[in-house]
Amino acid sequence: MKILIVEDEKRLADSIRDLLASKGFAAEAVYDGETGAAYGELDVYDLIILDVMLPGMDGRLVARRLRERRCGTPILMLTARSGLEDRIEGLDAGADYYLAKPFDTRELLACVNALLRRQGGQVDELRCGNTALDLSAGILRCGEAQIRLSAKEFGVMRQLMQAGERHVSKELLLERVWGFESNAVENHVEVYVGFLRKKLRSIGSDVRIEAVRRLGYHLEADG
């Protein structure tokens, strides 16, 4: 599970990141609203922990922008202002839950787990043809056969499985898997698609990654 932390108190953000990492989550921290919104729009996170008081763009604006762009990722909003009106504003902006500072780490973890559970099967597994992608373990499965994916392979496969038969451009894969600040180029996408094709064949998958010039890639299942 990937979690994005958007919190301008760097020490707090890093401590939350380290806490989540110790519990097996892949956590990433950014420290201002604009960056948080840009990262959130990548749609690669299972949960966003979002502070209200942020430089540049406050948390409510970040949440509202993500919801306007159809980002359905659960948002746990943090704030030192715990009044009723503040909570209502945060929830109206698109937050799923509101946690007041200071908070006990056990309460934070309980909120994180509750929001992730709320998504149910949608965040546990993606399927295409006879093949499943385990989102928590980063493993491709076909019957009894399975193979572990690297982080980039997992990111590419997840985007393709979520798109199904729709085309996913190389540009979109670069943006969502490698990120805005990466120096990766389209050749990197081609290399990892090649890796995935070999791994799909190795487990007997009936899923093929098809390339269409100028449009990108999509999945097809022989079955």
C-alpha angles and dihedrals in degrees: 000000000000120000127188118208117200107188129137094207094087096196092052093044092051093046091052090048092051092046092052092045089054088057093053100263124132099234130183128186131208126177111215139048099245092053091044092054092047092050092044091054090060085077093214097116128091093204138011121210104201130187117213100217105062133150117252097008123021122230096257091056090047091052092046092049092050092050092047088055091052096252105158097186111134113254124210107195121208124200144158088216107081101170120131094249091051091052092048092051091050094049092045089053090059107273117144096206138008123220120187123219132271095046136170113249089233089059091049092051091047090053092047093050093045093052092047092048090050089068090058118182093355091081099037104063144003121203137201123169110322092336133093131194112213104215096195097049102030091234131141113217133193113173107306093341121092140167133192119238129216117242094263093043089051092049093051094044092048092053092048094048092048089052094047109183093354117105119255114201124223089240091057092048091051091050097046101036104030098028136225096287097050123112090214118132134202091273088067089059091050091051094051093045086055091052091050093049090055092048092049090053092047093061095043096252120172089210120107129191106224123198122212117190113252092359103069129222139330137174127251127184120209092212 
